């Protein structure tokens, strides 16, 4: 891993629970910038692999939290987040009052609000900080963070947040607004991906060369980043998972649920969410979400 500038701000021990694609990349980034990092994962091998970069594995969330001044939670969903925070060996058991937890998974706003309230009861601060950008950007610190927390908590952790992300969006002070923003973004990503897969499947059905069609789209009004990224992989037959179908399946479902809770009914979100669910049911759950092209072309 190439050396990165050490943070000019004071560094302190940070714990990361969940060191898969994103959490592991975040850990490597912080370590490269001189931050002490403790790591924990259900898959102990993932935590051990980060020892190469200087990370210190912990046996559970509670032990990790005892050694940390802030803990980043980077697991898959609300159920895992709740277990990590409040389970028998959870972070809340070990983290000292006054310290903070960064909630980075894409979860429902109501879950964020509930977790923030429980953390506050224990004297802990919640930083609602869902992320976007993928492992490569998490590793070089250029991913996006959508941050909602009290101003004083944000200022106290500004150095850590800046080390994690060069694209920090300060959403506000209300826990859950980071999650709401992320769900809006990911719903649009899902809609764009379904649209790109449908358009290229249509092009093929019309007898067009899909690669040529994609090249036209990329220089025209139909272009989207996720469409280009995923459809290029699909046209190469590369469905190795970078982002599993189940991730946008979950995120679009959560976005639709949030829309319903707000009394909003749009024309596209539910349809896009249904396509991801259909891909899951078709046996594509463990493939990259580029596999929507495979689904819609009927292969």
Secondary structure as GFF3:
##gff-version 3
##sequence-region A 1 299
A	DSSP	beta_strand	14	17	.	.	.	ID=ss1
A	DSSP	alpha_helix	21	32	.	.	.	ID=ss2
A	DSSP	beta_strand	37	40	.	.	.	ID=ss3
A	DSSP	alpha_helix	44	49	.	.	.	ID=ss4
A	DSSP	three_ten_helix	50	53	.	.	.	ID=ss5
A	DSSP	beta_strand	56	57	.	.	.	ID=ss6
A	DSSP	alpha_helix	61	66	.	.	.	ID=ss7
A	DSSP	beta_strand	70	73	.	.	.	ID=ss8
A	DSSP	alpha_helix	78	86	.	.	.	ID=ss9
A	DSSP	alpha_helix	91	94	.	.	.	ID=ss10
A	DSSP	beta_strand	100	103	.	.	.	ID=ss11
A	DSSP	alpha_helix	109	121	.	.	.	ID=ss12
A	DSSP	beta_strand	125	132	.	.	.	ID=ss13
A	DSSP	alpha_helix	135	140	.	.	.	ID=ss14
A	DSSP	beta_strand	144	148	.	.	.	ID=ss15
A	DSSP	alpha_helix	151	156	.	.	.	ID=ss16
A	DSSP	alpha_helix	158	164	.	.	.	ID=ss17
A	DSSP	beta_strand	167	172	.	.	.	ID=ss18
A	DSSP	alpha_helix	177	205	.	.	.	ID=ss19
A	DSSP	alpha_helix	210	218	.	.	.	ID=ss20
A	DSSP	alpha_helix	225	235	.	.	.	ID=ss21
A	DSSP	alpha_helix	245	261	.	.	.	ID=ss22
A	DSSP	alpha_helix	269	279	.	.	.	ID=ss23
A	DSSP	pi_helix	280	284	.	.	.	ID=ss24
A	DSSP	three_ten_helix	289	291	.	.	.	ID=ss25
A	DSSP	alpha_helix	292	296	.	.	.	ID=ss26
###
